[in-house]
Amino acid sequence: MSDMSEAPKIERIEDPISRMANNRQFRMLADIPVRMSVEVGSTSLRLADVMDLAEGSIVELDRQADDLLDIMVNGALIAKGEVVTVNGRYGIRIVDIAASETRLAGLEQRG
């Protein structure tokens, strides 16, 4: 985790998606709210194990501590990143954008 209290402004890189965003038809979609979440890891537990959890319990996840985290939008993987702190709050630094095939596959699975 790094301190990002002096974080620079987000720089926009011109790419095909940015050009589409400037298109009038796509601009009307810009106000649609989406849910971004970050997944640290996961595991499978039996219901009995979940019922046995108590304060101080530790649940081991399926990731190494130095692995990148999954950045999800509406449940679809869009990028990988790492945790940073920004003015005493958690943030996420985008390290890798998921390939468009991966992003679309996440949307198709939910459809």
All heavy atoms as an XYZ file, in Angstrom:
845
protein
N       0.853     -1.165      0.000
C       0.000      0.000      0.000
C       0.902      1.232      0.000
O       1.893      1.279      0.690
C      -0.871     -0.055      1.250
C      -2.006      0.853      1.183
S      -3.264      0.705      2.463
C      -2.761     -0.516      3.572
N       0.570      2.231     -0.794
C       1.378      3.445     -0.840
C       0.524      4.656     -0.531
O      -0.691      4.620     -0.652
C       2.042      3.583     -2.207
O       1.057      3.684     -3.205
N       1.172      5.721     -0.112
C       0.463      6.949      0.232
C       0.287      7.781     -1.027
O       1.238      8.110     -1.697
C       1.270      7.727      1.272
C       0.561      8.991      1.723
O      -0.580      9.231      1.273
O       1.144      9.728      2.523
N      -0.957      8.129     -1.347
C      -1.249      8.880     -2.565
C      -1.800     10.260     -2.235
O      -2.581     10.818     -2.986
C      -2.249      8.118     -3.438
C      -1.715      6.821     -3.991
S      -0.447      7.095     -5.227
C      -1.428      7.851     -6.513
N      -1.403     10.825     -1.080
C      -1.945     12.118     -0.696
C      -1.578     13.212     -1.704
O      -2.275     14.200     -1.826
C      -1.478     12.503      0.706
O      -0.073     12.519      0.756
N      -0.503     13.027     -2.432
C      -0.102     13.965     -3.466
C      -0.352     13.357     -4.837
O       0.406     13.551     -5.770
C       1.383     14.317     -3.300
C       1.711     14.995     -1.987
C       1.017     16.342     -1.848
O       0.903     17.068     -2.845
O       0.582     16.660     -0.728
N      -1.435     12.611     -4.966
C      -1.735     11.906     -6.218
C      -1.968     12.889     -7.348
O      -2.646     13.894     -7.165
C      -2.965     11.021     -6.046
N      -1.403     12.600     -8.517
C      -1.638     13.474     -9.668
C      -3.057     13.289    -10.187
O      -3.723     12.317     -9.876
C      -0.617     12.963    -10.698
C      -0.390     11.547    -10.324
C      -0.533     11.486     -8.816
N      -3.497     14.249    -10.967
C      -4.806     14.143    -11.604
C      -4.785     12.971    -12.577
O      -3.743     12.622    -13.120
C      -5.130     15.424    -12.369
C      -5.219     16.639    -11.502
C      -6.537     16.666    -10.773
C      -6.661     17.957     -9.989
N      -7.552     17.892     -8.917
N      -5.945     12.375    -12.794
C      -6.052     11.276    -13.749
C      -5.794     11.826    -15.146
O      -6.383     12.814    -15.550
C      -7.443     10.623    -13.683
C      -7.633      9.955    -12.328
C      -7.642      9.633    -14.812
C      -9.012      9.394    -12.109
N      -4.884     11.168    -15.861
C      -4.583     11.594    -17.217
C      -5.390     10.745    -18.177
O      -5.435      9.536    -18.063
C      -3.090     11.419    -17.510
C      -2.216     12.310    -16.670
C      -0.753     12.090    -16.952
O      -0.417     11.666    -18.070
O       0.045     12.340    -16.056
N      -6.044     11.379    -19.110
C      -6.828     10.681    -20.122
C      -5.929     10.406    -21.326
O      -5.293     11.311    -21.846
C      -8.022     11.521    -20.558
C      -8.922     11.882    -19.412
C      -9.970     10.824    -19.229
N     -10.854     11.237    -18.154
C     -11.403     10.387    -17.327
N     -11.186      9.112    -17.442
N     -12.201     10.817    -16.390
N      -5.884      9.164    -21.740
C      -5.126      8.783    -22.921
C      -6.125      8.577    -24.045
O      -7.105      7.857    -23.884
C      -4.320      7.488    -22.658
C      -3.322      7.726    -21.524
C      -3.625      7.033    -23.930
C      -2.626      6.485    -21.051
N      -5.896      9.213    -25.167
C      -6.822      9.106    -26.297
C      -6.744      7.700    -26.887
O      -5.699      7.227    -27.277
C      -6.478     10.150    -27.355
C      -7.485     10.272    -28.454
C      -8.836     10.801    -27.979
O      -8.881     11.507    -26.959
O      -9.836     10.495    -28.620
N      -7.838      7.020    -26.890
C      -7.936      5.685    -27.462
C      -9.314      5.547    -28.097
O     -10.127      6.459    -28.016
C      -7.692      4.614    -26.396
C      -8.690      4.673    -25.256
O      -9.815      5.155    -25.462
O      -8.353      4.218    -24.160
N      -9.598      4.413    -28.738
C     -10.905      4.271    -29.400
C     -12.085      4.442    -28.443
O     -13.102      5.025    -28.815
C     -10.860      2.857    -29.977
C      -9.412      2.545    -30.127
C      -8.725      3.292    -29.025
N     -11.958      3.986    -27.217
C     -13.056      4.125    -26.259
C     -13.257      5.595    -25.911
O     -14.381      6.071    -25.823
C     -12.807      3.265    -25.000
C     -12.852      1.794    -25.388
C     -13.819      3.583    -23.912
C     -12.514      0.832    -24.292
N     -12.158      6.341    -25.738
C     -12.277      7.770    -25.453
C     -12.932      8.506    -26.617
O     -13.757      9.383    -26.412
C     -10.899      8.384    -25.198
O     -10.330      7.836    -24.040
N     -12.576      8.128    -27.833
C     -13.194      8.765    -28.996
C     -14.690      8.462    -29.037
O     -15.496      9.326    -29.353
C     -12.514      8.304    -30.275
C     -11.165      8.989    -30.491
C     -10.640      8.764    -31.887
N     -10.404      7.364    -32.199
C      -9.263      6.727    -31.991
N      -8.246      7.378    -31.475
N      -9.123      5.469    -32.304
N     -15.079      7.215    -28.694
C     -16.503      6.873    -28.663
C     -17.218      7.683    -27.595
O     -18.357      8.087    -27.774
C     -16.705      5.372    -28.399
C     -16.427      4.515    -29.603
S     -16.939      2.809    -29.425
C     -16.398      2.362    -27.818
N     -16.548      7.932    -26.475
C     -17.166      8.685    -25.385
C     -17.513     10.100    -25.825
O     -18.437     10.705    -25.285
C     -16.251      8.709    -24.173
N     -16.792     10.620    -26.790
C     -17.083     11.954    -27.300
C     -18.246     11.946    -28.294
O     -18.777     12.992    -28.630
C     -15.840     12.555    -27.957
C     -14.780     12.858    -26.927
O     -15.087     13.212    -25.801
N     -13.531     12.694    -27.316
N     -18.620     10.776    -28.752
C     -19.741     10.638    -29.671
C     -21.037     10.974    -28.943
O     -21.270     10.546    -27.819
C     -19.765      9.203    -30.188
C     -20.853      8.943    -31.189
O     -22.004      9.313    -30.987
N     -20.479      8.274    -32.263
N     -21.914     11.744    -29.583
C     -23.160     12.202    -28.945
C     -24.009     11.032    -28.448
O     -24.609     11.092    -27.377
C     -23.946     13.050    -29.936
C     -25.066     13.818    -29.294
C     -25.804     14.655    -30.301
N     -27.014     13.936    -30.659
C     -27.568     13.913    -31.841
N     -27.023     14.562    -32.839
N     -28.656     13.251    -32.058
N     -24.051      9.945    -29.197
C     -24.867      8.792    -28.797
C     -24.340      8.156    -27.512
O     -25.119      7.647    -26.713
C     -24.914      7.764    -29.917
C     -25.630      8.287    -31.147
C     -25.440      7.375    -32.343
O     -24.523      6.578    -32.370
N     -26.302      7.523    -33.327
N     -23.042      8.162    -27.331
C     -22.468      7.559    -26.134
C     -22.504      8.503    -24.942
O     -22.548      8.059    -23.807
C     -21.030      7.086    -26.398
C     -20.969      5.863    -27.241
C     -20.720      5.958    -28.598
C     -21.170      4.609    -26.698
C     -20.677      4.832    -29.395
C     -21.129      3.481    -27.470
C     -20.883      3.586    -28.829
N     -22.488      9.820    -25.209
C     -22.517     10.787    -24.107
C     -23.774     10.657    -23.271
O     -23.745     10.878    -22.072
C     -22.357     12.208    -24.629
C     -20.891     12.560    -24.871
C     -20.766     13.990    -25.228
N     -21.295     14.080    -26.606
C     -21.423     15.195    -27.277
N     -21.099     16.340    -26.731
N     -21.891     15.201    -28.499
N     -24.895     10.291    -23.876
C     -26.123     10.167    -23.097
C     -26.063      8.985    -22.126
O     -26.800      8.940    -21.159
C     -27.348     10.069    -24.001
C     -27.480      8.807    -24.762
S     -28.997      8.920    -25.702
C     -28.858      7.461    -26.675
N     -25.145      8.068    -22.347
C     -24.975      6.939    -21.431
C     -24.101      7.298    -20.224
O     -24.086      6.575    -19.235
C     -24.347      5.752    -22.162
C     -25.128      5.207    -23.346
C     -24.326      4.117    -24.035
C     -26.480      4.689    -22.905
N     -23.397      8.410    -20.306
C     -22.423      8.773    -19.284
C     -23.025      8.944    -17.896
O     -22.336      8.754    -16.897
C     -21.680     10.044    -19.694
N     -24.300      9.297    -17.786
C     -24.922      9.520    -16.483
C     -25.524      8.260    -15.862
O     -26.079      8.325    -14.770
C     -26.009     10.594    -16.598
C     -25.409     11.966    -16.837
O     -24.261     12.187    -16.412
O     -26.087     12.802    -17.447
N     -25.409      7.131    -16.548
C     -25.951      5.890    -15.995
C     -25.029      5.416    -14.869
O     -23.834      5.225    -15.082
C     -26.069      4.805    -17.078
C     -27.069      5.240    -18.141
C     -26.472      3.466    -16.463
C     -27.155      4.325    -19.337
N     -25.566      5.238    -13.666
C     -24.712      4.802    -12.553
C     -24.330      3.325    -12.689
O     -25.129      2.499    -13.133
C     -25.588      5.023    -11.317
C     -26.985      5.041    -11.829
C     -26.941      5.499    -13.246
N     -23.088      3.026    -12.349
C     -22.597      1.644    -12.302
C     -21.938      1.430    -10.948
O     -21.569      2.380    -10.262
C     -21.597      1.345    -13.448
C     -22.270      1.438    -14.807
C     -20.394      2.258    -13.390
N     -21.808      0.185    -10.553
C     -21.220     -0.143     -9.255
C     -19.824     -0.692     -9.451
O     -19.635     -1.706    -10.116
C     -22.099     -1.183     -8.559
C     -21.640     -1.592     -7.205
C     -21.946     -0.509     -6.217
N     -21.535     -0.925     -4.892
C     -21.390     -0.114     -3.902
N     -21.651      1.164     -4.068
N     -21.008     -0.526     -2.747
N     -18.814      0.012     -8.923
C     -17.439     -0.476     -8.985
C     -17.089     -1.102     -7.646
O     -17.402     -0.547     -6.590
C     -16.461      0.648     -9.279
C     -15.016      0.180     -9.293
S     -13.837      1.516     -9.503
C     -13.690      1.501    -11.268
N     -16.477     -2.274     -7.698
C     -16.034     -2.930     -6.475
C     -14.658     -3.532     -6.715
O     -14.233     -3.701     -7.856
C     -17.028     -4.013     -6.046
O     -17.158     -4.993     -7.049
N     -13.963     -3.817     -5.641
C     -12.633     -4.401     -5.706
C     -12.673     -5.703     -4.927
O     -13.101     -5.737     -3.776
C     -11.578     -3.439     -5.101
C     -10.209     -4.082     -5.119
C     -11.580     -2.118     -5.844
N     -12.247     -6.777     -5.574
C     -12.258     -8.091     -4.924
C     -10.853     -8.453     -4.475
O      -9.936     -8.558     -5.284
C     -12.791     -9.154     -5.893
C     -12.965    -10.494     -5.228
C     -13.631    -11.503     -6.135
O     -14.802    -11.291     -6.491
O     -12.966    -12.493     -6.473
N     -10.712     -8.634     -3.173
C      -9.422     -9.000     -2.584
C      -9.136    -10.472     -2.814
O      -8.014    -10.871     -3.047
C      -9.418     -8.691     -1.069
C      -8.139     -9.160     -0.419
C      -9.623     -7.208     -0.843
N     -10.153    -11.279     -2.770
C     -10.020    -12.714     -2.954
C     -11.319    -13.384     -2.578
O     -12.284    -12.722     -2.192
N     -11.333    -14.692     -2.684
C     -12.540    -15.432     -2.320
C     -12.157    -16.818     -1.829
O     -11.010    -17.241     -1.929
C     -13.491    -15.524     -3.518
O     -12.882    -16.247     -4.560
N     -13.135    -17.509     -1.316
C     -12.959    -18.885     -0.873
C     -14.326    -19.542     -0.832
O     -15.350    -18.864     -0.869
C     -12.274    -18.946      0.513
O     -11.869    -20.287      0.777
C     -13.176    -18.437      1.615
N     -14.348    -20.853     -0.764
C     -15.594    -21.593     -0.608
C     -15.624    -22.187      0.789
O     -14.631    -22.755      1.252
C     -15.680    -22.727     -1.638
O     -15.783    -22.210     -2.937
N     -16.739    -22.009      1.456
C     -16.919    -22.533      2.807
C     -18.226    -23.318      2.880
O     -19.167    -23.016      2.151
C     -16.990    -21.391      3.826
C     -15.790    -20.467      3.955
C     -16.134    -19.293      4.858
C     -14.604    -21.224      4.503
N     -18.267    -24.268      3.774
C     -19.535    -24.937      4.068
C     -20.344    -23.996      4.949
O     -19.792    -23.163      5.669
C     -19.291    -26.249      4.816
C     -18.543    -27.280      4.001
C     -18.257    -28.561      4.787
N     -17.722    -28.261      6.105
C     -18.182    -28.773      7.253
N     -19.154    -29.640      7.268
N     -17.649    -28.432      8.394
N     -21.647    -24.103      4.892
C     -22.510    -23.261      5.706
C     -22.165    -23.411      7.188
O     -22.148    -22.424      7.931
C     -23.983    -23.596      5.455
C     -24.995    -22.730      6.197
C     -24.786    -21.253      5.901
C     -26.407    -23.157      5.837
N     -21.850    -24.623      7.614
C     -21.482    -24.856      9.019
C     -20.247    -24.042      9.404
O     -20.175    -23.508     10.513
C     -21.236    -26.344      9.260
N     -19.290    -23.926      8.469
C     -18.082    -23.130      8.742
C     -18.422    -21.650      8.871
O     -17.861    -20.950      9.715
C     -17.047    -23.329      7.630
C     -16.535    -24.754      7.553
O     -16.511    -25.442      8.594
O     -16.169    -25.181      6.440
N     -19.327    -21.169      8.030
C     -19.753    -19.768      8.106
C     -20.446    -19.511      9.440
O     -20.201    -18.497     10.097
C     -20.689    -19.411      6.930
C     -21.263    -18.010      7.101
C     -19.948    -19.520      5.604
N     -21.275    -20.453      9.876
C     -21.997    -20.288     11.137
C     -21.060    -20.308     12.338
O     -21.376    -19.744     13.380
C     -23.071    -21.363     11.262
C     -24.167    -21.184     10.203
S     -25.318    -22.552     10.105
C     -26.062    -22.504     11.723
N     -19.879    -20.927     12.181
C     -18.899    -20.981     13.263
C     -18.006    -19.743     13.333
O     -17.221    -19.600     14.266
C     -18.010    -22.226     13.114
C     -18.733    -23.506     13.470
O     -19.767    -23.436     14.174
O     -18.274    -24.592     13.036
N     -18.106    -18.857     12.355
C     -17.262    -17.658     12.372
C     -17.616    -16.775     13.565
O     -18.781    -16.625     13.919
C     -17.438    -16.857     11.083
C     -16.923    -17.514      9.809
C     -17.280    -16.651      8.594
C     -15.424    -17.747      9.867
N     -16.594    -16.216     14.154
C     -16.785    -15.319     15.297
C     -15.788    -14.181     15.171
O     -14.878    -14.219     14.328
C     -16.559    -16.087     16.603
N     -15.954    -13.182     16.002
C     -15.019    -12.064     16.010
C     -13.614    -12.611     16.216
O     -13.377    -13.423     17.110
C     -15.377    -11.105     17.152
C     -14.670     -9.788     17.059
C     -15.190     -8.793     18.080
O     -16.429     -8.688     18.227
O     -14.347     -8.143     18.716
N     -12.688    -12.202     15.362
C     -11.310    -12.668     15.437
C     -11.031    -13.875     14.554
O      -9.870    -14.271     14.401
N     -12.063    -14.475     13.965
C     -11.852    -15.598     13.048
C     -11.070    -15.118     11.830
O     -11.206    -13.975     11.404
C     -13.183    -16.177     12.569
O     -13.903    -16.752     13.622
N     -10.278    -16.009     11.271
C      -9.519    -15.702     10.064
C      -9.964    -16.654      8.974
O     -10.039    -17.857      9.183
C      -8.001    -15.837     10.305
C      -7.559    -14.797     11.333
C      -7.231    -15.700      8.992
C      -6.112    -14.901     11.733
N     -10.284    -16.090      7.821
C     -10.678    -16.886      6.665
C      -9.599    -16.698      5.604
O      -9.338    -15.579      5.168
C     -12.057    -16.438      6.118
C     -12.416    -17.227      4.877
C     -13.125    -16.567      7.195
N      -8.969    -17.780      5.204
C      -7.907    -17.707      4.197
C      -8.529    -17.584      2.813
O      -9.453    -18.313      2.460
C      -7.037    -18.964      4.263
C      -5.825    -18.891      3.370
C      -4.901    -20.091      3.545
O      -4.983    -20.780      4.566
O      -4.097    -20.313      2.622
N      -8.018    -16.629      2.043
C      -8.526    -16.384      0.697
C      -7.621    -17.042     -0.345
O      -6.526    -17.500     -0.022
C      -8.633    -14.878      0.443
C      -9.517    -14.116      1.421
C      -9.466    -12.624      1.129
C     -10.945    -14.637      1.370
N      -8.073    -17.052     -1.587
C      -7.376    -17.755     -2.656
C      -6.288    -16.932     -3.346
O      -5.862    -17.269     -4.436
C      -8.394    -18.223     -3.704
C      -9.160    -17.086     -4.354
O      -9.010    -15.926     -3.920
O      -9.928    -17.351     -5.293
N      -5.819    -15.863     -2.736
C      -4.798    -15.014     -3.355
C      -3.600    -14.835     -2.449
O      -3.723    -14.857     -1.232
C      -5.356    -13.618     -3.603
C      -6.409    -13.635     -4.604
C      -6.300    -12.473     -5.509
N      -7.489    -12.587     -6.314
C      -8.054    -11.622     -6.929
N      -7.544    -10.444     -6.864
N      -9.123    -11.821     -7.629
N      -2.477    -14.564     -3.095
C      -1.279    -14.203     -2.366
C      -1.374    -12.719     -2.005
O      -2.049    -11.940     -2.683
C      -0.026    -14.443     -3.230
C       0.170    -15.887     -3.634
C       0.414    -16.763     -2.417
O       1.185    -16.425     -1.523
N      -0.253    -17.902     -2.385
N      -0.707    -12.320     -0.943
C      -0.787    -10.939     -0.469
C      -0.277     -9.934     -1.501
O      -0.729     -8.792     -1.533
C      -0.009    -10.790      0.838
N       0.633    -10.341     -2.385
C       1.183     -9.400     -3.360
C       0.494     -9.485     -4.726
O       0.905     -8.828     -5.678
C       2.688     -9.596     -3.505
C       3.060    -11.006     -3.944
O       2.183    -11.896     -3.957
O       4.244    -11.223     -4.274
N      -0.575    -10.282     -4.857
C      -1.325    -10.368     -6.112
C      -2.130     -9.092     -6.345
O      -2.576     -8.446     -5.393
C      -2.311    -11.547     -6.095
C      -1.630    -12.890     -6.260
O      -0.424    -12.924     -6.576
O      -2.323    -13.914     -6.066
N      -2.321     -8.753     -7.613
C      -3.179     -7.619     -7.952
C      -4.633     -7.965     -7.627
O      -5.023     -9.133     -7.654
C      -3.051     -7.278     -9.432
C      -1.686     -6.763     -9.874
C      -1.654     -6.573    -11.386
C      -1.335     -5.475     -9.162
N      -5.419     -6.941     -7.319
C      -6.830     -7.113     -6.980
C      -7.691     -6.964     -8.225
O      -7.338     -6.248     -9.159
C      -7.230     -6.067     -5.941
C      -6.343     -5.990     -4.700
C      -6.831     -4.889     -3.777
C      -6.299     -7.319     -3.981
N      -8.841     -7.652     -8.252
C      -9.777     -7.535     -9.366
C     -10.642     -6.304     -9.189
O     -11.231     -6.090     -8.122
C     -10.694     -8.762     -9.435
C      -9.962    -10.011     -9.878
O      -8.875     -9.893    -10.475
O     -10.488    -11.117     -9.630
N     -10.730     -5.485    -10.221
C     -11.594     -4.308    -10.218
C     -12.789     -4.658    -11.088
O     -12.635     -4.972    -12.275
C     -10.853     -3.074    -10.750
C      -9.608     -2.815     -9.883
C     -11.779     -1.864    -10.784
C      -8.668     -1.791    -10.456
N     -13.962     -4.641    -10.474
C     -15.181     -5.066    -11.139
C     -16.125     -3.877    -11.314
O     -16.220     -3.027    -10.439
C     -15.891     -6.127    -10.296
C     -14.990     -7.185     -9.684
S     -14.377     -8.352    -10.843
C     -15.763     -9.435    -10.959
N     -16.830     -3.846    -12.444
C     -17.906     -2.891    -12.647
C     -19.150     -3.704    -12.960
O     -19.165     -4.485    -13.910
C     -17.597     -1.889    -13.779
C     -18.824     -1.064    -14.123
C     -16.450     -0.976    -13.356
N     -20.155     -3.551    -12.102
C     -21.397     -4.328    -12.216
C     -21.107     -5.819    -12.342
O     -21.745     -6.527    -13.106
C     -22.249     -3.841    -13.383
C     -22.918     -2.528    -13.080
O     -22.826     -2.003    -11.973
N     -23.589     -1.974    -14.058
N     -20.110     -6.299    -11.603
C     -19.797     -7.722    -11.560
C     -18.895     -8.222    -12.661
O     -18.517     -9.387    -12.656
N     -18.515     -7.384    -13.608
C     -17.637     -7.792    -14.703
C     -16.227     -7.261    -14.451
O     -16.052     -6.092    -14.110
C     -18.164     -7.263    -16.037
N     -15.228     -8.118    -14.639
C     -13.832     -7.719    -14.467
C     -13.456     -6.707    -15.536
O     -13.611     -6.964    -16.728
C     -12.920     -8.944    -14.570
C     -11.425     -8.671    -14.497
C     -11.044     -8.202    -13.093
C     -10.643     -9.913    -14.871
N     -12.973     -5.542    -15.118
C     -12.541     -4.539    -16.095
C     -11.054     -4.226    -15.983
O     -10.451     -3.738    -16.928
C     -13.344     -3.227    -15.978
C     -13.146     -2.578    -14.615
C     -14.795     -3.444    -16.278
C     -13.199     -1.083    -14.668
N     -10.452     -4.499    -14.808
C      -9.045     -4.150    -14.630
C      -8.485     -4.872    -13.409
O      -9.211     -5.507    -12.647
C      -8.894     -2.637    -14.454
N      -7.171     -4.744    -13.234
C      -6.460     -5.229    -12.044
C      -5.774     -4.022    -11.429
O      -5.390     -3.080    -12.130
C      -5.411     -6.276    -12.425
C      -5.966     -7.506    -13.097
C      -6.168     -8.563    -12.095
C      -6.618     -9.854    -12.797
N      -6.928    -10.852    -11.819
N      -5.623     -4.034    -10.112
C      -5.001     -2.890     -9.471
C      -4.392     -3.223     -8.137
O      -4.413     -4.372     -7.688
N      -3.864     -2.185     -7.486
C      -3.250     -2.340     -6.176
C      -3.797     -1.276     -5.235
O      -4.183     -0.192     -5.658
C      -1.727     -2.249     -6.275
C      -1.212     -0.948     -6.848
C       0.271     -0.959     -7.155
O       0.892     -2.038     -7.143
O       0.812      0.129     -7.410
N      -3.830     -1.609     -3.960
C      -4.378     -0.711     -2.943
C      -3.401      0.419     -2.675
O      -2.185      0.213     -2.594
C      -4.663     -1.480     -1.633
C      -5.095     -0.538     -0.518
C      -5.716     -2.552     -1.862
N      -3.935      1.631     -2.560
C      -3.170      2.810     -2.167
C      -3.978      3.538     -1.098
O      -5.146      3.211     -0.871
C      -2.903      3.759     -3.370
C      -2.022      3.095     -4.407
C      -4.197      4.230     -3.988
N      -3.362      4.495     -0.445
C      -4.118      5.355      0.467
C      -4.127      6.765     -0.105
O      -3.131      7.237     -0.655
C      -3.528      5.377      1.893
O      -2.185      5.837      1.848
C      -3.580      4.000      2.529
N      -5.263      7.422      0.010
C      -5.442      8.782     -0.476
C      -6.066      9.568      0.659
O      -7.211      9.336      1.024
C      -6.368      8.824     -1.721
C      -6.523     10.250     -2.215
C      -5.844      7.917     -2.820
N      -5.278     10.466      1.265
C      -5.765     11.269      2.391
C      -6.387     10.404      3.486
O      -7.464     10.702      3.984
C      -6.760     12.319      1.900
C      -6.129     13.301      0.939
O      -4.962     13.658      1.094
N      -6.874     13.715     -0.063
N      -5.737      9.307      3.813
C      -6.202      8.440      4.891
C      -7.327      7.488      4.498
O      -7.851      6.770      5.341
N      -7.693      7.461      3.238
C      -8.748      6.558      2.759
C      -8.133      5.573      1.773
O      -7.117      5.860      1.149
C      -9.859      7.350      2.073
C     -10.550      8.327      3.014
C     -11.671      9.006      2.306
N     -12.689      8.022      1.970
C     -13.954      8.099      2.325
N     -14.365      9.135      3.019
N     -14.811      7.186      1.982
N      -8.792      4.425      1.618
C      -8.332      3.460      0.627
C      -8.639      3.944     -0.780
O      -9.639      4.603     -1.022
C      -9.014      2.097      0.814
C      -8.532      1.342      2.016
C      -9.393      1.069      3.062
C      -7.225      0.893      2.093
C      -8.962      0.365      4.170
C      -6.787      0.193      3.203
C      -7.658     -0.072      4.240
O      -7.228     -0.768      5.326
N      -7.782      3.589     -1.702
C      -7.991      3.834     -3.119
C      -7.442      2.653     -3.883
O      -6.875      1.722     -3.291
N      -7.586      2.678     -5.179
C      -7.062      1.596     -6.010
C      -6.352      2.213     -7.209
O      -6.881      3.124     -7.850
C      -8.178      0.613     -6.435
C      -7.627     -0.619     -7.120
C      -9.208      1.265     -7.299
C      -7.293     -1.716     -6.173
N      -5.124      1.786     -7.434
C      -4.363      2.244     -8.603
C      -4.543      1.199     -9.694
O      -4.258      0.023     -9.494
C      -2.882      2.386     -8.283
C      -2.053      2.783     -9.520
C      -0.556      2.846     -9.253
N      -0.267      3.909     -8.326
C       0.412      3.742     -7.190
N       0.848      2.554     -6.836
N       0.647      4.771     -6.406
N      -5.019      1.636    -10.854
C      -5.203      0.739    -11.991
C      -3.820      0.366    -12.519
O      -3.025      1.241    -12.853
C      -6.023      1.406    -13.123
C      -7.325      1.982    -12.599
C      -6.222      0.445    -14.280
C      -8.336      0.994    -12.141
N      -3.557     -0.933    -12.596
C      -2.271     -1.410    -13.087
C      -2.423     -2.038    -14.476
O      -1.551     -1.899    -15.324
C      -1.662     -2.438    -12.099
C      -0.409     -3.068    -12.660
C      -1.385     -1.778    -10.756
N      -3.551     -2.695    -14.712
C      -3.748     -3.409    -15.972
C      -5.230     -3.385    -16.337
O      -6.077     -3.710    -15.503
C      -3.264     -4.856    -15.807
C      -3.319     -5.652    -17.078
O      -3.018     -5.100    -18.147
O      -3.674     -6.844    -17.012
N      -5.549     -2.983    -17.547
C      -6.926     -2.996    -18.036
C      -7.188     -4.362    -18.652
O      -6.371     -4.863    -19.431
C      -7.155     -1.891    -19.106
C      -6.850     -0.507    -18.543
C      -8.564     -1.964    -19.677
C      -7.791     -0.046    -17.457
N      -8.327     -4.967    -18.314
C      -8.672     -6.279    -18.854
C      -8.914     -6.175    -20.351
O      -9.420     -5.164    -20.846
C      -9.920     -6.818    -18.155
N      -8.572     -7.233    -21.061
C      -8.828     -7.288    -22.501
C     -10.323     -7.187    -22.751
O     -11.131     -7.635    -21.927
C      -8.284     -8.590    -23.079
N     -10.709     -6.611    -23.869
C     -12.131     -6.426    -24.152
C     -12.874     -7.757    -24.175
O     -14.026     -7.828    -23.768
C     -12.326     -5.673    -25.460
O     -11.733     -6.377    -26.527
N     -12.222     -8.846    -24.601
C     -12.881    -10.160    -24.601
C     -13.234    -10.585    -23.180
O     -14.300    -11.133    -22.929
C     -11.982    -11.236    -25.224
C     -11.566    -10.980    -26.655
C     -10.333    -10.068    -26.755
O      -9.441    -10.133    -25.891
O     -10.292     -9.276    -27.703
N     -12.359    -10.302    -22.233
C     -12.590    -10.654    -20.834
C     -13.747     -9.833    -20.284
O     -14.629    -10.352    -19.600
C     -11.331    -10.392    -19.984
O     -10.248    -11.122    -20.543
C     -11.539    -10.788    -18.547
N     -13.773     -8.534    -20.586
C     -14.848     -7.676    -20.088
C     -16.187     -8.109    -20.660
O     -17.190     -8.195    -19.953
C     -14.577     -6.213    -20.445
C     -13.396     -5.635    -19.690
C     -13.205     -4.199    -20.041
N     -13.057     -4.073    -21.475
C     -12.257     -3.213    -22.069
N     -11.560     -2.377    -21.376
N     -12.165     -3.172    -23.378
N     -16.218     -8.391    -21.949
C     -17.471     -8.795    -22.586
C     -17.936    -10.157    -22.086
O     -19.127    -10.383    -21.901
C     -17.317     -8.808    -24.105
C     -17.119     -7.438    -24.746
C     -16.846     -7.578    -26.232
C     -18.318     -6.545    -24.496
N     -16.999    -11.073    -21.818
C     -17.368    -12.395    -21.310
C     -18.051    -12.260    -19.956
O     -19.020    -12.960    -19.661
C     -16.135    -13.287    -21.202
N     -17.572    -11.342    -19.110
C     -18.193    -11.117    -17.808
C     -19.620    -10.613    -17.941
O     -20.499    -10.979    -17.173
N     -19.865     -9.776    -18.936
C     -21.219     -9.264    -19.154
C     -22.130    -10.349    -19.719
O     -23.287    -10.461    -19.339
C     -21.182     -8.082    -20.132
C     -20.503     -6.826    -19.607
C     -20.388     -5.789    -20.715
C     -21.245     -6.262    -18.408
N     -21.603    -11.185    -20.617
C     -22.420    -12.250    -21.216
C     -22.827    -13.282    -20.186
O     -23.934    -13.801    -20.217
C     -21.649    -12.922    -22.349
C     -21.487    -12.019    -23.562
C     -20.504    -12.566    -24.587
O     -19.955    -13.658    -24.358
O     -20.295    -11.891    -25.599
N     -21.951    -13.598    -19.237
C     -22.271    -14.584    -18.197
C     -23.416    -14.115    -17.341
O     -24.201    -14.901    -16.854
C     -21.052    -14.841    -17.313
C     -19.954    -15.611    -18.019
C     -18.716    -15.728    -17.158
O     -18.650    -15.208    -16.046
N     -17.709    -16.415    -17.663
N     -23.543    -12.799    -17.139
C     -24.594    -12.265    -16.280
C     -25.904    -12.099    -17.039
O     -26.936    -11.937    -16.460
C     -24.165    -10.911    -15.710
C     -22.994    -11.029    -14.785
C     -22.432     -9.691    -14.370
N     -23.161     -8.581    -14.918
C     -23.810     -7.677    -14.203
N     -23.815     -7.742    -12.920
N     -24.467     -6.689    -14.765
N     -25.837    -12.088    -18.364
C     -27.001    -11.825    -19.190
C     -27.959    -12.970    -19.306
O     -28.085    -13.929    -18.712
